[in-house]
Amino acid sequence: MIVFDVDGVLVPRGTKIKQVGNTTTLQTKIINKKQIEQIKKLYKKGFLINISSGRGLYMLQEMFREILPFVSLTYECGSATWYKGKIYQHINSFGHMLDIFPKLKKIAVKNKKVKGFEPKEFIITIHCKERIKEIENTVKRDKNLVTVWNGEAYDVLIKKDQTKALGLRRVMKIFKLKKRNVMAIGDNYNDHELLEEAGVAISADKRRVRGKFHIPLDGKFLPADILMQKILSLKN
């Protein structure tokens, strides 16, 4: 199985978001036609494909609609996995998020550095121009929660338990796979646990996350494109 992070790996990094009052608008990125064909070829060769992201399920389904028959989607930082119409929930974070939600929403409305406040099903994402101490300190006071900064947004998660590594472990159980049969590629801080959990870890940005192997940054090709080209070129 090959596990792909999304932003910066399968699609260009960066989220265009606009917040007006209680209305949040996000731009939906669509996977490139070339990557669609590459994933279909990998699937035909017998590879399982998992896409792991902090984004919500609806957004991922829109981004990857053309390849949904060939992939599983692990969303909101390992919280749940969608596969062929079935949802496998990996963690219950509802109670924890209910308490922190109004406090973070209040900060988001007042602070001009916040680009958008995005409450999801299992996590809360706050899009920012830069790090905001008030957000970090507010979450820190809740012993059950933690903030993960990815360079353009905070994800608010359950401490230790709610990670992409949890999602990968559950996906491996779904497909009855061992660690040595899993390759993962990621490029950001929230991919650290994901790469540690994989048998073959590939960093797409070694300034942010380490792997056993890495793909040099390339302005012309996305990291997933380079990796899939290499795998498809192998005879065995």
C-alpha positions in Angstrom: 0.0 0.0 0.0 1.1 3.5 -0.8 -0.1 6.3 1.5 -0.1 9.8 0.1 -0.4 13.1 2.1 -2.4 15.6 0.1 -1.3 19.3 0.2 2.2 19.7 -1.1 2.3 16.0 -2.3 -0.7 15.2 -4.5 -1.8 18.9 -5.0 0.1 22.2 -4.6 0.5 23.4 -1.0 -1.7 26.2 0.2 -5.4 26.7 0.9 -7.4 29.7 -0.4 -10.0 30.5 2.2 -12.2 33.5 3.0 -14.1 34.2 6.2 -17.0 36.7 6.2 -19.0 36.6 9.5 -20.1 33.0 10.0 -19.5 32.1 6.4 -16.3 30.2 5.4 -15.5 29.7 1.7 -12.7 27.3 0.7 -11.3 26.7 -2.8 -11.6 23.0 -3.9 -8.4 21.7 -5.5 -8.7 19.0 -8.0 -6.1 16.3 -8.6 -4.2 16.6 -11.9 -5.2 14.3 -14.8 -1.6 12.9 -14.9 -1.8 11.8 -11.3 -5.3 10.3 -11.9 -3.8 8.1 -14.6 -0.8 7.2 -12.5 -3.0 6.1 -9.6 -5.2 4.0 -11.9 -2.0 2.3 -13.3 -0.7 1.6 -9.8 -4.1 0.1 -8.8 -4.1 -2.2 -11.8 -0.6 -3.3 -10.8 -1.9 -4.5 -7.5 -1.1 -1.5 -5.2 -3.6 -0.3 -2.6 -3.7 3.5 -2.5 -4.6 5.4 0.7 -4.9 9.2 0.8 -4.3 10.6 4.3 -5.1 14.2 5.1 -6.2 16.7 7.7 -9.0 17.8 5.3 -12.6 16.8 5.8 -14.2 13.9 3.9 -16.5 16.0 1.7 -13.6 18.1 0.5 -11.5 15.0 -0.2 -14.3 13.4 -2.1 -14.6 16.5 -4.3 -10.8 16.7 -4.8 -10.4 13.0 -5.8 -13.9 12.1 -7.2 -12.4 10.6 -10.4 -10.3 8.0 -8.5 -12.7 7.2 -5.6 -13.2 3.6 -6.9 -9.4 3.1 -6.6 -8.5 4.7 -3.2 -9.3 4.8 0.5 -9.5 8.2 2.2 -8.3 8.7 5.8 -9.4 12.1 6.8 -9.1 14.7 9.6 -5.7 13.6 10.8 -6.5 9.9 11.1 -9.9 10.3 12.7 -11.8 8.1 10.2 -11.4 6.3 6.9 -13.8 6.1 3.9 -13.5 3.1 1.6 -16.0 2.2 -1.1 -18.9 4.0 0.6 -18.2 2.7 4.1 -16.9 4.8 6.9 -14.6 3.4 9.6 -14.5 5.8 12.6 -11.2 5.6 14.5 -11.7 8.0 17.4 -14.4 9.9 19.3 -13.5 13.5 19.9 -17.0 15.1 20.1 -17.0 15.9 23.8 -13.6 17.5 23.8 -14.3 19.7 20.8 -17.6 21.0 22.2 -15.8 22.6 25.2 -13.1 24.4 23.2 -15.2 25.4 20.2 -16.8 28.7 21.5 -13.4 29.9 22.9 -11.6 29.3 19.6 -14.4 30.8 17.6 -14.3 34.0 19.7 -10.5 34.3 19.0 -11.0 33.6 15.3 -13.7 36.3 14.9 -11.6 39.0 16.7 -8.1 38.3 15.4 -7.3 39.7 12.0 -4.5 37.2 11.5 -7.1 34.4 11.2 -8.1 33.7 7.6 -10.8 31.2 8.4 -12.3 29.1 11.2 -13.2 25.6 9.9 -14.9 23.2 12.4 -14.9 19.7 11.0 -16.4 16.5 12.1 -13.6 15.4 14.4 -11.2 18.3 14.6 -11.1 22.1 14.4 -8.9 23.8 11.8 -8.0 27.5 12.2 -6.3 29.0 9.1 -3.8 31.7 10.0 -1.3 34.0 8.3 1.1 33.2 11.1 1.2 31.5 14.5 -1.0 33.0 17.2 -0.1 32.6 20.8 -3.6 33.1 22.1 -4.8 30.0 20.2 -1.9 27.9 21.4 -2.4 29.1 25.1 -6.1 28.5 25.0 -5.8 25.0 23.8 -2.9 24.3 26.2 -5.1 25.0 29.1 -7.2 21.9 28.1 -5.1 18.9 29.1 -6.8 16.7 26.6 -6.1 18.7 23.5 -3.1 19.9 21.5 -2.5 22.2 18.5 -0.5 21.1 15.5 0.8 23.9 13.3 1.5 23.1 9.6 2.7 26.5 8.4 -0.6 27.9 7.4 -3.2 26.5 9.9 -3.7 25.0 13.3 -5.4 21.6 13.7 -6.8 21.1 17.2 -6.6 17.4 18.1 -6.9 15.0 21.0 -3.4 14.8 22.6 -1.3 11.8 21.4 -4.3 9.7 20.2 -5.6 11.7 17.2 -2.8 11.4 14.6 -2.3 10.1 11.0 -0.5 7.2 12.6 -3.7 6.0 14.2 -5.4 6.2 10.9 -2.7 4.2 9.2 -2.7 1.5 11.9 -6.5 1.1 11.4 -6.2 1.1 7.6 -3.6 -1.7 7.9 -6.1 -3.7 9.9 -8.8 -3.1 7.3 -6.6 -4.4 4.5 -4.7 -7.0 6.7 -1.3 -5.5 6.0 2.0 -5.5 7.9 4.2 -2.5 8.4 6.8 -3.7 5.9 4.1 -3.6 3.1 3.3 0.1 3.6 5.0 3.1 2.0 4.1 6.6 3.1 5.0 10.0 1.7 4.4 13.3 3.5 5.8 16.8 3.5 4.6 18.6 6.7 4.8 18.6 10.5 1.5 16.6 10.9 3.0 13.8 8.8 5.7 12.9 11.3 3.8 10.1 13.0 2.5 8.9 9.7 6.0 8.3 8.4 7.2 6.7 11.6 4.4 4.2 11.3 5.1 3.2 7.7 7.6 0.5 6.7 9.1 2.8 4.0 9.0 6.5 4.9 9.5 9.1 2.2 9.9 12.8 3.0 8.7 15.3 0.4 10.2 18.2 2.4 13.0 17.2 4.8 13.0 20.7 6.3 9.7 19.8 8.0 9.6 16.0 8.3 12.2 13.2 8.1 12.0 10.0 6.3 14.3 7.1 5.4 14.2 8.5 1.8 13.4 11.9 0.5 12.3 13.5 -2.8 14.1 16.8 -3.6 11.8 19.8 -3.9 11.0 20.4 -7.6 9.1 23.4 -8.9 8.0 21.5 -12.0 6.8 18.2 -10.6 4.8 17.4 -7.4 6.4 14.8 -5.1 3.7 12.3 -5.7 4.2 12.6 -9.4 8.0 11.9 -9.1 7.4 8.9 -6.8 4.7 7.3 -9.0 6.8 7.8 -12.1 9.7 6.0 -10.4 7.5 3.1 -9.2 5.8 2.7 -12.6 9.2 2.6 -14.3 10.3 -0.4 -12.3 10.1 -3.8 -14.0 9.5 -5.8 -10.8 
